[in-house]
Amino acid sequence: MGCTRAYIQNENVVYEFTTRDVIRDDCGLLASAAPEDLWDGKLHISGEVVRLEYGLEDALLVGRFLDGSAADSDVFAMDGSVANVSLPGKEAEAQCFVDQLTLHMEGTTRCATEFVGVLSVRYEQRIQQPGCACQLWVRYQAIQQDKSPCGSSS
């Protein structure tokens, strides 16, 4: 059993997530007033394990750093779920009662204070509800709260 690698990503701090590209948003889960704003999250790293306390329904995502990433680019993947939630549906008045909300996040470290990647969110319902077959897929940027993006001089 070998030692774990040191990762440069800052941990135990809040990251502000913003949308860089909406790939899919079937039910309009993103706020219509500010669709670039996603939910903030607090990142934790323990050896190879990475966890994120994420603001969407207080989800906890757990995963690990992936083997084979470039030395200057740490890559990780996390999954999580939340049971029994009520979320918006496709129609403006529709409310979806979801047995499980599943989340998958992939990220690549750009520097100690920033990572980028893809987030997917899927509604899982046991009883079919018209207008509730929803998924959200976005490319995101996560920057440590009160910090500037990598490479900017602020």
VMD Tcl script that builds the backbone (N, CA, C; Angstrom):
set m [mol new atoms 462]
animate dup $m
set s [atomselect $m all]
$s set {name element resname resid chain x y z} {
  {N N MET 1 A 0.853 -1.172 0.000}
  {CA C MET 1 A 0.000 0.000 0.000}
  {C C MET 1 A 0.900 1.237 0.000}
  {N N GLY 2 A 0.739 2.123 -0.983}
  {CA C GLY 2 A 1.587 3.293 -1.091}
  {C C GLY 2 A 0.978 4.507 -0.435}
  {N N CYS 3 A 1.726 5.588 -0.454}
  {CA C CYS 3 A 1.245 6.861 0.078}
  {C C CYS 3 A 0.285 7.499 -0.915}
  {N N THR 4 A -0.587 8.366 -0.404}
  {CA C THR 4 A -1.479 9.091 -1.297}
  {C C THR 4 A -0.766 10.327 -1.820}
  {N N ARG 5 A -1.217 10.799 -2.944}
  {CA C ARG 5 A -0.629 11.961 -3.591}
  {C C ARG 5 A -1.110 13.243 -2.918}
  {N N ALA 6 A -0.309 14.280 -2.920}
  {CA C ALA 6 A -0.725 15.582 -2.390}
  {C C ALA 6 A -1.469 16.335 -3.489}
  {N N TYR 7 A -2.628 16.857 -3.158}
  {CA C TYR 7 A -3.437 17.603 -4.123}
  {C C TYR 7 A -3.385 19.082 -3.790}
  {N N ILE 8 A -3.357 19.915 -4.828}
  {CA C ILE 8 A -3.207 21.358 -4.596}
  {C C ILE 8 A -4.524 22.060 -4.286}
  {N N GLN 9 A -5.651 21.402 -4.542}
  {CA C GLN 9 A -6.958 22.040 -4.347}
  {C C GLN 9 A -7.144 22.427 -2.885}
  {N N ASN 10 A -7.510 23.690 -2.624}
  {CA C ASN 10 A -7.792 24.117 -1.256}
  {C C ASN 10 A -9.024 23.377 -0.754}
  {N N GLU 11 A -8.991 22.997 0.513}
  {CA C GLU 11 A -10.096 22.223 1.072}
  {C C GLU 11 A -10.651 22.897 2.315}
  {N N ASN 12 A -11.806 22.386 2.750}
  {CA C ASN 12 A -12.510 22.904 3.917}
  {C C ASN 12 A -12.868 24.380 3.761}
  {N N VAL 13 A -13.117 24.782 2.522}
  {CA C VAL 13 A -13.547 26.150 2.218}
  {C C VAL 13 A -14.744 26.083 1.270}
  {N N VAL 14 A -15.494 27.163 1.226}
  {CA C VAL 14 A -16.671 27.240 0.363}
  {C C VAL 14 A -16.255 27.674 -1.036}
  {N N TYR 15 A -16.798 26.983 -2.028}
  {CA C TYR 15 A -16.604 27.332 -3.432}
  {C C TYR 15 A -17.914 27.848 -3.993}
  {N N GLU 16 A -17.827 28.915 -4.788}
  {CA C GLU 16 A -18.996 29.466 -5.476}
  {C C GLU 16 A -19.025 28.879 -6.884}
  {N N PHE 17 A -20.120 28.207 -7.212}
  {CA C PHE 17 A -20.277 27.546 -8.504}
  {C C PHE 17 A -21.069 28.440 -9.445}
  {N N THR 18 A -20.576 28.601 -10.670}
  {CA C THR 18 A -21.297 29.348 -11.703}
  {C C THR 18 A -21.359 28.513 -12.977}
  {N N THR 19 A -22.437 28.708 -13.709}
  {CA C THR 19 A -22.643 27.999 -14.973}
  {C C THR 19 A -21.793 28.630 -16.057}
  {N N ARG 20 A -21.076 27.801 -16.799}
  {CA C ARG 20 A -20.334 28.256 -17.965}
  {C C ARG 20 A -21.068 27.888 -19.237}
  {N N ASP 21 A -21.846 26.796 -19.206}
  {CA C ASP 21 A -22.588 26.349 -20.374}
  {C C ASP 21 A -23.716 25.438 -19.905}
  {N N VAL 22 A -24.948 25.769 -20.270}
  {CA C VAL 22 A -26.081 24.902 -19.962}
  {C C VAL 22 A -26.208 23.900 -21.100}
  {N N ILE 23 A -26.018 22.633 -20.785}
  {CA C ILE 23 A -26.146 21.578 -21.775}
  {C C ILE 23 A -27.605 21.139 -21.869}
  {N N ARG 24 A -28.253 21.037 -20.710}
  {CA C ARG 24 A -29.651 20.584 -20.655}
  {C C ARG 24 A -30.264 21.047 -19.340}
  {N N ASP 25 A -31.482 21.586 -19.379}
  {CA C ASP 25 A -32.223 21.969 -18.177}
  {C C ASP 25 A -33.703 21.790 -18.465}
  {N N ASP 26 A -34.164 20.546 -18.432}
  {CA C ASP 26 A -35.532 20.202 -18.824}
  {C C ASP 26 A -36.606 20.918 -18.027}
  {N N CYS 27 A -36.405 21.052 -16.729}
  {CA C CYS 27 A -37.456 21.599 -15.863}
  {C C CYS 27 A -37.159 22.998 -15.358}
  {N N GLY 28 A -36.146 23.639 -15.900}
  {CA C GLY 28 A -35.835 24.998 -15.460}
  {C C GLY 28 A -35.385 25.038 -14.011}
  {N N LEU 29 A -34.541 24.098 -13.612}
  {CA C LEU 29 A -34.040 24.055 -12.235}
  {C C LEU 29 A -33.173 25.270 -11.913}
  {N N LEU 30 A -32.493 25.796 -12.931}
  {CA C LEU 30 A -31.704 27.005 -12.716}
  {C C LEU 30 A -32.637 28.194 -12.574}
  {N N ALA 31 A -32.296 29.094 -11.697}
  {CA C ALA 31 A -33.117 30.289 -11.481}
  {C C ALA 31 A -33.198 31.100 -12.762}
  {N N SER 32 A -34.408 31.459 -13.147}
  {CA C SER 32 A -34.569 32.222 -14.390}
  {C C SER 32 A -33.974 33.621 -14.290}
  {N N ALA 33 A -33.924 34.179 -13.088}
  {CA C ALA 33 A -33.365 35.523 -12.908}
  {C C ALA 33 A -31.845 35.521 -13.035}
  {N N ALA 34 A -31.207 34.450 -12.593}
  {CA C ALA 34 A -29.744 34.369 -12.646}
  {C C ALA 34 A -29.327 32.936 -12.968}
  {N N PRO 35 A -29.516 32.497 -14.232}
  {CA C PRO 35 A -29.220 31.098 -14.567}
  {C C PRO 35 A -27.747 30.730 -14.452}
  {N N GLU 36 A -26.864 31.721 -14.350}
  {CA C GLU 36 A -25.446 31.406 -14.204}
  {C C GLU 36 A -25.112 30.980 -12.775}
  {N N ASP 37 A -25.979 31.316 -11.822}
  {CA C ASP 37 A -25.723 30.974 -10.429}
  {C C ASP 37 A -26.133 29.543 -10.136}
  {N N LEU 38 A -25.185 28.749 -9.650}
  {CA C LEU 38 A -25.478 27.411 -9.167}
  {C C LEU 38 A -25.424 27.455 -7.645}
  {N N TRP 39 A -25.423 26.330 -7.009}
  {CA C TRP 39 A -25.412 26.240 -5.560}
  {C C TRP 39 A -23.974 26.160 -5.083}
  {N N ASP 40 A -23.675 26.823 -3.962}
  {CA C ASP 40 A -22.328 26.792 -3.397}
  {C C ASP 40 A -22.077 25.453 -2.720}
  {N N GLY 41 A -20.804 25.151 -2.490}
  {CA C GLY 41 A -20.461 23.895 -1.827}
  {C C GLY 41 A -19.150 24.001 -1.077}
  {N N LYS 42 A -19.030 23.186 -0.033}
  {CA C LYS 42 A -17.807 23.144 0.771}
  {C C LYS 42 A -17.078 21.843 0.460}
  {N N LEU 43 A -15.830 21.968 0.017}
  {CA C LEU 43 A -15.023 20.835 -0.436}
  {C C LEU 43 A -14.143 20.310 0.696}
  {N N HIS 44 A -14.123 18.971 0.814}
  {CA C HIS 44 A -13.281 18.294 1.804}
  {C C HIS 44 A -12.453 17.237 1.080}
  {N N ILE 45 A -11.180 17.111 1.453}
  {CA C ILE 45 A -10.294 16.110 0.851}
  {C C ILE 45 A -9.637 15.325 1.978}
  {N N SER 46 A -9.666 13.996 1.848}
  {CA C SER 46 A -9.021 13.118 2.816}
  {C C SER 46 A -8.324 12.013 2.031}
  {N N GLY 47 A -7.027 12.171 1.827}
  {CA C GLY 47 A -6.292 11.216 0.991}
  {C C GLY 47 A -6.795 11.299 -0.439}
  {N N GLU 48 A -7.277 10.180 -0.969}
  {CA C GLU 48 A -7.821 10.132 -2.330}
  {C C GLU 48 A -9.307 10.470 -2.373}
  {N N VAL 49 A -9.948 10.525 -1.203}
  {CA C VAL 49 A -11.399 10.728 -1.117}
  {C C VAL 49 A -11.713 12.221 -1.132}
  {N N VAL 50 A -12.708 12.583 -1.919}
  {CA C VAL 50 A -13.161 13.972 -2.001}
  {C C VAL 50 A -14.662 13.991 -1.700}
  {N N ARG 51 A -15.071 14.955 -0.872}
  {CA C ARG 51 A -16.485 15.119 -0.506}
  {C C ARG 51 A -16.878 16.571 -0.733}
  {N N LEU 52 A -18.145 16.769 -1.048}
  {CA C LEU 52 A -18.660 18.120 -1.255}
  {C C LEU 52 A -20.010 18.240 -0.577}
  {N N GLU 53 A -20.106 19.180 0.375}
  {CA C GLU 53 A -21.396 19.537 0.962}
  {C C GLU 53 A -21.999 20.553 -0.003}
  {N N TYR 54 A -22.978 20.126 -0.792}
  {CA C TYR 54 A -23.501 20.951 -1.885}
  {C C TYR 54 A -24.842 21.553 -1.519}
  {N N GLY 55 A -25.087 22.777 -1.957}
  {CA C GLY 55 A -26.261 23.539 -1.568}
  {C C GLY 55 A -27.580 23.110 -2.168}
  {N N LEU 56 A -27.589 22.297 -3.208}
  {CA C LEU 56 A -28.845 21.838 -3.793}
  {C C LEU 56 A -29.440 20.769 -2.889}
  {N N GLU 57 A -30.483 21.126 -2.162}
  {CA C GLU 57 A -31.165 20.221 -1.229}
  {C C GLU 57 A -30.195 19.619 -0.196}
  {N N ASP 58 A -29.140 20.372 0.143}
  {CA C ASP 58 A -28.139 19.928 1.125}
  {C C ASP 58 A -27.558 18.555 0.790}
  {N N ALA 59 A -27.272 18.337 -0.475}
  {CA C ALA 59 A -26.725 17.054 -0.935}
  {C C ALA 59 A -25.283 16.900 -0.476}
  {N N LEU 60 A -24.904 15.659 -0.197}
  {CA C LEU 60 A -23.515 15.319 0.099}
  {C C LEU 60 A -23.029 14.435 -1.034}
  {N N LEU 61 A -22.015 14.916 -1.751}
  {CA C LEU 61 A -21.416 14.136 -2.834}
  {C C LEU 61 A -20.101 13.560 -2.331}
  {N N VAL 62 A -19.841 12.312 -2.679}
  {CA C VAL 62 A -18.629 11.628 -2.247}
  {C C VAL 62 A -18.010 10.948 -3.459}
  {N N GLY 63 A -16.703 11.021 -3.560}
  {CA C GLY 63 A -16.011 10.381 -4.674}
  {C C GLY 63 A -14.534 10.296 -4.397}
  {N N ARG 64 A -13.769 10.329 -5.477}
  {CA C ARG 64 A -12.320 10.195 -5.331}
  {C C ARG 64 A -11.592 10.846 -6.493}
  {N N PHE 65 A -10.312 11.107 -6.252}
  {CA C PHE 65 A -9.448 11.565 -7.330}
  {C C PHE 65 A -9.190 10.384 -8.246}
  {N N LEU 66 A -9.133 10.633 -9.544}
  {CA C LEU 66 A -8.989 9.576 -10.525}
  {C C LEU 66 A -7.525 9.359 -10.869}
  {N N ASP 67 A -7.160 8.115 -11.030}
  {CA C ASP 67 A -5.798 7.775 -11.437}
  {C C ASP 67 A -5.580 8.176 -12.885}
  {N N GLY 68 A -4.340 8.440 -13.222}
  {CA C GLY 68 A -3.991 8.696 -14.612}
  {C C GLY 68 A -4.154 10.124 -15.072}
  {N N SER 69 A -4.505 11.056 -14.167}
  {CA C SER 69 A -4.604 12.447 -14.598}
  {C C SER 69 A -3.205 13.045 -14.690}
  {N N ALA 70 A -3.077 14.086 -15.487}
  {CA C ALA 70 A -1.779 14.748 -15.672}
  {C C ALA 70 A -1.290 15.288 -14.327}
  {N N ALA 71 A 0.001 15.371 -14.164}
  {CA C ALA 71 A 0.598 15.800 -12.893}
  {C C ALA 71 A 0.135 17.188 -12.468}
  {N N ASP 72 A -0.141 18.065 -13.415}
  {CA C ASP 72 A -0.546 19.429 -13.077}
  {C C ASP 72 A -2.067 19.601 -13.106}
  {N N SER 73 A -2.814 18.509 -13.254}
  {CA C SER 73 A -4.257 18.609 -13.405}
  {C C SER 73 A -4.929 17.456 -12.664}
  {N N ASP 74 A -5.337 17.689 -11.414}
  {CA C ASP 74 A -6.013 16.665 -10.624}
  {C C ASP 74 A -7.471 16.565 -11.074}
  {N N VAL 75 A -7.912 15.347 -11.339}
  {CA C VAL 75 A -9.273 15.100 -11.804}
  {C C VAL 75 A -9.984 14.253 -10.756}
  {N N PHE 76 A -11.247 14.602 -10.468}
  {CA C PHE 76 A -12.019 13.839 -9.497}
  {C C PHE 76 A -13.445 13.668 -9.991}
  {N N ALA 77 A -14.147 12.706 -9.392}
  {CA C ALA 77 A -15.565 12.476 -9.695}
  {C C ALA 77 A -16.274 12.169 -8.386}
  {N N MET 78 A -17.512 12.672 -8.253}
  {CA C MET 78 A -18.304 12.480 -7.036}
  {C C MET 78 A -19.750 12.208 -7.413}
  {N N ASP 79 A -20.439 11.462 -6.541}
  {CA C ASP 79 A -21.859 11.186 -6.708}
  {C C ASP 79 A -22.563 11.401 -5.381}
  {N N GLY 80 A -23.853 11.722 -5.471}
  {CA C GLY 80 A -24.659 11.869 -4.265}
  {C C GLY 80 A -26.126 11.788 -4.611}
  {N N SER 81 A -26.952 11.675 -3.581}
  {CA C SER 81 A -28.395 11.656 -3.800}
  {C C SER 81 A -29.101 12.194 -2.573}
  {N N VAL 82 A -30.317 12.664 -2.798}
  {CA C VAL 82 A -31.175 13.164 -1.735}
  {C C VAL 82 A -32.536 12.522 -1.948}
  {N N ALA 83 A -33.125 12.007 -0.884}
  {CA C ALA 83 A -34.416 11.321 -0.988}
  {C C ALA 83 A -35.572 12.254 -0.646}
  {N N ASN 84 A -36.700 11.994 -1.291}
  {CA C ASN 84 A -37.985 12.635 -0.975}
  {C C ASN 84 A -37.925 14.157 -0.987}
  {N N VAL 85 A -37.770 14.719 -2.165}
  {CA C VAL 85 A -37.736 16.172 -2.303}
  {C C VAL 85 A -38.823 16.634 -3.264}
  {N N SER 86 A -39.173 17.891 -3.160}
  {CA C SER 86 A -40.145 18.517 -4.043}
  {C C SER 86 A -39.411 19.561 -4.876}
  {N N LEU 87 A -39.509 19.426 -6.202}
  {CA C LEU 87 A -38.769 20.291 -7.117}
  {C C LEU 87 A -39.687 20.787 -8.220}
  {N N PRO 88 A -39.294 21.864 -8.911}
  {CA C PRO 88 A -40.137 22.363 -10.005}
  {C C PRO 88 A -40.193 21.379 -11.164}
  {N N GLY 89 A -41.349 21.376 -11.866}
  {CA C GLY 89 A -41.524 20.535 -13.048}
  {C C GLY 89 A -41.442 21.354 -14.313}
  {N N LYS 90 A -41.800 20.722 -15.435}
  {CA C LYS 90 A -41.706 21.392 -16.739}
  {C C LYS 90 A -42.723 22.504 -16.895}
  {N N GLU 91 A -43.938 22.292 -16.384}
  {CA C GLU 91 A -44.951 23.348 -16.457}
  {C C GLU 91 A -44.735 24.314 -15.288}
  {N N ALA 92 A -45.086 25.561 -15.483}
  {CA C ALA 92 A -44.813 26.603 -14.488}
  {C C ALA 92 A -45.425 26.270 -13.124}
  {N N GLU 93 A -46.624 25.696 -13.101}
  {CA C GLU 93 A -47.292 25.396 -11.833}
  {C C GLU 93 A -46.957 24.008 -11.308}
  {N N ALA 94 A -46.290 23.190 -12.101}
  {CA C ALA 94 A -46.040 21.794 -11.724}
  {C C ALA 94 A -44.992 21.692 -10.628}
  {N N GLN 95 A -45.250 20.806 -9.708}
  {CA C GLN 95 A -44.305 20.483 -8.657}
  {C C GLN 95 A -44.067 18.979 -8.739}
  {N N CYS 96 A -42.805 18.573 -8.736}
  {CA C CYS 96 A -42.455 17.164 -8.842}
  {C C CYS 96 A -42.056 16.637 -7.469}
  {N N PHE 97 A -42.692 15.561 -7.063}
  {CA C PHE 97 A -42.349 14.905 -5.810}
  {C C PHE 97 A -41.427 13.748 -6.172}
  {N N VAL 98 A -40.161 13.927 -5.872}
  {CA C VAL 98 A -39.119 13.051 -6.366}
  {C C VAL 98 A -38.676 12.107 -5.249}
  {N N ASP 99 A -38.670 10.802 -5.550}
  {CA C ASP 99 A -38.181 9.823 -4.577}
  {C C ASP 99 A -36.696 10.022 -4.328}
  {N N GLN 100 A -35.977 10.331 -5.400}
  {CA C GLN 100 A -34.542 10.526 -5.259}
  {C C GLN 100 A -34.031 11.520 -6.290}
  {N N LEU 101 A -33.222 12.437 -5.829}
  {CA C LEU 101 A -32.528 13.383 -6.676}
  {C C LEU 101 A -31.086 12.902 -6.742}
  {N N THR 102 A -30.593 12.551 -7.938}
  {CA C THR 102 A -29.220 12.048 -8.047}
  {C C THR 102 A -28.337 13.110 -8.686}
  {N N LEU 103 A -27.123 13.229 -8.176}
  {CA C LEU 103 A -26.159 14.205 -8.672}
  {C C LEU 103 A -24.853 13.502 -9.012}
  {N N HIS 104 A -24.234 13.937 -10.084}
  {CA C HIS 104 A -22.906 13.457 -10.464}
  {C C HIS 104 A -22.078 14.682 -10.842}
  {N N MET 105 A -20.869 14.764 -10.313}
  {CA C MET 105 A -19.997 15.894 -10.600}
  {C C MET 105 A -18.611 15.384 -10.952}
  {N N GLU 106 A -18.074 15.919 -12.033}
  {CA C GLU 106 A -16.689 15.666 -12.403}
  {C C GLU 106 A -15.973 17.001 -12.357}
  {N N GLY 107 A -14.742 16.996 -11.872}
  {CA C GLY 107 A -14.008 18.243 -11.752}
  {C C GLY 107 A -12.538 18.082 -12.088}
  {N N THR 108 A -11.956 19.174 -12.555}
  {CA C THR 108 A -10.535 19.233 -12.860}
  {C C THR 108 A -9.962 20.477 -12.190}
  {N N THR 109 A -8.937 20.282 -11.375}
  {CA C THR 109 A -8.295 21.390 -10.683}
  {C C THR 109 A -7.552 22.272 -11.675}
  {N N ARG 110 A -7.818 23.582 -11.611}
  {CA C ARG 110 A -7.061 24.550 -12.429}
  {C C ARG 110 A -5.948 25.189 -11.613}
  {N N CYS 111 A -6.207 25.418 -10.329}
  {CA C CYS 111 A -5.219 25.939 -9.382}
  {C C CYS 111 A -5.778 25.662 -7.985}
  {N N ALA 112 A -5.096 26.099 -6.947}
  {CA C ALA 112 A -5.511 25.798 -5.573}
  {C C ALA 112 A -6.893 26.343 -5.226}
  {N N THR 113 A -7.336 27.388 -5.935}
  {CA C THR 113 A -8.598 28.041 -5.586}
  {C C THR 113 A -9.705 27.857 -6.623}
  {N N GLU 114 A -9.483 27.021 -7.640}
  {CA C GLU 114 A -10.478 26.891 -8.708}
  {C C GLU 114 A -10.476 25.494 -9.307}
  {N N PHE 115 A -11.682 25.014 -9.634}
  {CA C PHE 115 A -11.813 23.804 -10.436}
  {C C PHE 115 A -12.998 23.966 -11.375}
  {N N VAL 116 A -12.998 23.215 -12.462}
  {CA C VAL 116 A -14.046 23.289 -13.484}
  {C C VAL 116 A -14.507 21.872 -13.802}
  {N N GLY 117 A -15.686 21.752 -14.403}
  {CA C GLY 117 A -16.154 20.420 -14.760}
  {C C GLY 117 A -17.587 20.407 -15.223}
  {N N VAL 118 A -18.215 19.234 -15.055}
  {CA C VAL 118 A -19.594 19.015 -15.468}
  {C C VAL 118 A -20.394 18.513 -14.276}
  {N N LEU 119 A -21.602 19.059 -14.118}
  {CA C LEU 119 A -22.550 18.638 -13.083}
  {C C LEU 119 A -23.799 18.120 -13.773}
  {N N SER 120 A -24.279 16.956 -13.329}
  {CA C SER 120 A -25.566 16.467 -13.818}
  {C C SER 120 A -26.474 16.188 -12.623}
  {N N VAL 121 A -27.751 16.529 -12.789}
  {CA C VAL 121 A -28.777 16.321 -11.768}
  {C C VAL 121 A -29.938 15.620 -12.450}
  {N N ARG 122 A -30.446 14.564 -11.815}
  {CA C ARG 122 A -31.553 13.827 -12.421}
  {C C ARG 122 A -32.651 13.565 -11.403}
  {N N TYR 123 A -33.905 13.767 -11.819}
  {CA C TYR 123 A -35.071 13.466 -11.000}
  {C C TYR 123 A -35.375 11.972 -11.149}
  {N N GLU 124 A -35.496 11.250 -10.047}
  {CA C GLU 124 A -35.859 9.837 -10.065}
  {C C GLU 124 A -37.175 9.703 -9.308}
  {N N GLN 125 A -38.249 9.394 -10.018}
  {CA C GLN 125 A -39.528 9.232 -9.336}
  {C C GLN 125 A -40.058 7.819 -9.539}
  {N N ARG 126 A -40.633 7.275 -8.490}
  {CA C ARG 126 A -41.177 5.926 -8.551}
  {C C ARG 126 A -42.501 5.934 -9.313}
  {N N ILE 127 A -43.333 6.908 -9.037}
  {CA C ILE 127 A -44.615 7.048 -9.724}
  {C C ILE 127 A -44.417 8.071 -10.831}
  {N N GLN 128 A -44.740 7.693 -12.056}
  {CA C GLN 128 A -44.561 8.603 -13.188}
  {C C GLN 128 A -45.482 9.814 -13.051}
  {N N GLN 129 A -44.909 10.976 -13.135}
  {CA C GLN 129 A -45.645 12.231 -13.106}
  {C C GLN 129 A -45.399 12.927 -14.434}
  {N N PRO 130 A -46.448 13.261 -15.158}
  {CA C PRO 130 A -46.234 14.001 -16.409}
  {C C PRO 130 A -45.450 15.286 -16.122}
  {N N GLY 131 A -44.477 15.562 -16.941}
  {CA C GLY 131 A -43.694 16.791 -16.774}
  {C C GLY 131 A -42.581 16.704 -15.750}
  {N N CYS 132 A -42.277 15.494 -15.232}
  {CA C CYS 132 A -41.241 15.375 -14.206}
  {C C CYS 132 A -40.067 14.500 -14.632}
  {N N ALA 133 A -39.967 14.191 -15.889}
  {CA C ALA 133 A -38.796 13.461 -16.386}
  {C C ALA 133 A -37.736 14.511 -16.711}
  {N N CYS 134 A -36.975 14.902 -15.698}
  {CA C CYS 134 A -36.101 16.067 -15.820}
  {C C CYS 134 A -34.650 15.745 -15.547}
  {N N GLN 135 A -33.790 16.452 -16.266}
  {CA C GLN 135 A -32.359 16.397 -16.027}
  {C C GLN 135 A -31.779 17.794 -16.204}
  {N N LEU 136 A -30.719 18.057 -15.461}
  {CA C LEU 136 A -29.939 19.281 -15.602}
  {C C LEU 136 A -28.506 18.852 -15.853}
  {N N TRP 137 A -27.891 19.390 -16.896}
  {CA C TRP 137 A -26.480 19.157 -17.205}
  {C C TRP 137 A -25.850 20.524 -17.463}
  {N N VAL 138 A -24.789 20.841 -16.746}
  {CA C VAL 138 A -24.091 22.112 -16.952}
  {C C VAL 138 A -22.577 21.916 -16.866}
  {N N ARG 139 A -21.867 22.748 -17.609}
  {CA C ARG 139 A -20.432 22.908 -17.390}
  {C C ARG 139 A -20.311 24.052 -16.390}
  {N N TYR 140 A -19.498 23.855 -15.376}
  {CA C TYR 140 A -19.423 24.842 -14.298}
  {C C TYR 140 A -17.985 25.286 -14.054}
  {N N GLN 141 A -17.885 26.361 -13.303}
  {CA C GLN 141 A -16.618 26.854 -12.764}
  {C C GLN 141 A -16.854 27.046 -11.270}
  {N N ALA 142 A -15.953 26.543 -10.443}
  {CA C ALA 142 A -16.044 26.705 -8.992}
  {C C ALA 142 A -14.817 27.458 -8.509}
  {N N ILE 143 A -15.058 28.604 -7.880}
  {CA C ILE 143 A -13.965 29.451 -7.387}
  {C C ILE 143 A -14.134 29.613 -5.883}
  {N N GLN 144 A -13.038 29.472 -5.172}
  {CA C GLN 144 A -13.074 29.627 -3.723}
  {C C GLN 144 A -13.663 30.992 -3.387}
  {N N GLN 145 A -14.578 30.993 -2.412}
  {CA C GLN 145 A -15.252 32.223 -2.004}
  {C C GLN 145 A -14.227 33.309 -1.654}
  {N N ASP 146 A -14.485 34.500 -2.125}
  {CA C ASP 146 A -13.642 35.684 -1.888}
  {C C ASP 146 A -12.270 35.602 -2.563}
  {N N LYS 147 A -12.130 34.761 -3.586}
  {CA C LYS 147 A -10.891 34.660 -4.357}
  {C C LYS 147 A -11.185 34.976 -5.816}
  {N N SER 148 A -10.140 35.218 -6.580}
  {CA C SER 148 A -10.255 35.483 -8.020}
  {C C SER 148 A -9.977 34.212 -8.795}
  {N N PRO 149 A -10.455 34.139 -10.041}
  {CA C PRO 149 A -10.140 32.970 -10.875}
  {C C PRO 149 A -8.632 32.837 -11.096}
  {N N CYS 150 A -8.199 31.642 -11.399}
  {CA C CYS 150 A -6.786 31.392 -11.690}
  {C C CYS 150 A -6.295 32.338 -12.770}
  {N N GLY 151 A -5.106 32.833 -12.609}
  {CA C GLY 151 A -4.515 33.669 -13.651}
  {C C GLY 151 A -4.965 35.108 -13.661}
  {N N SER 152 A -5.954 35.485 -12.843}
  {CA C SER 152 A -6.365 36.893 -12.816}
  {C C SER 152 A -5.578 37.604 -11.716}
  {N N SER 153 A -5.345 38.849 -11.909}
  {CA C SER 153 A -4.572 39.609 -10.936}
  {C C SER 153 A -5.482 40.510 -10.129}
  {N N SER 154 A -6.041 39.966 -9.076}
  {CA C SER 154 A -6.873 40.751 -8.156}
  {C C SER 154 A -6.558 40.395 -6.739}
}
mol reanalyze $m
mol bondsrecalc $m
mol representation Tube
mol addrep $m
